[in-house]
């Protein structure tokens, strides 16, 4: 009686091919996922400035886009100030119209995350744009 001694060469080659195909599909998806999770740092870094610009906009604008809420704007309870590099954030700048532009570091491709405020009915609404949208980062 003949005893089985293990796997044949063809069986091993099929397993290696299947693993290769799975790796070829999974690796790009994993890299995209990790970049998206790193970009969250850029999005989160804008949160304090959103609050400051919103306070400025509500104090200085009755409707439409703010006109005096850029870097250096100071008022009751708010001080708007540009921010420099920190971690995955290359810079965050605030225009006079209150538009916040955050730029990611070079390892994330220098993608931008832009928040544009408008005041309507006593509330500040934020429109999101920037190069981060093409890759689904924001």
PyMOL commands that set and color helices and strands:
alter all, ss='L'
color gray80, all
select helices_A, chain A and resi 9-45+47-60+106-108+131-133
alter helices_A, ss='H'
color red, helices_A
select strands_A, chain A and resi 74-75+78-79+89-94+100-104+112-120+123-129
alter strands_A, ss='S'
color yellow, strands_A
deselect
rebuild
show_as cartoon
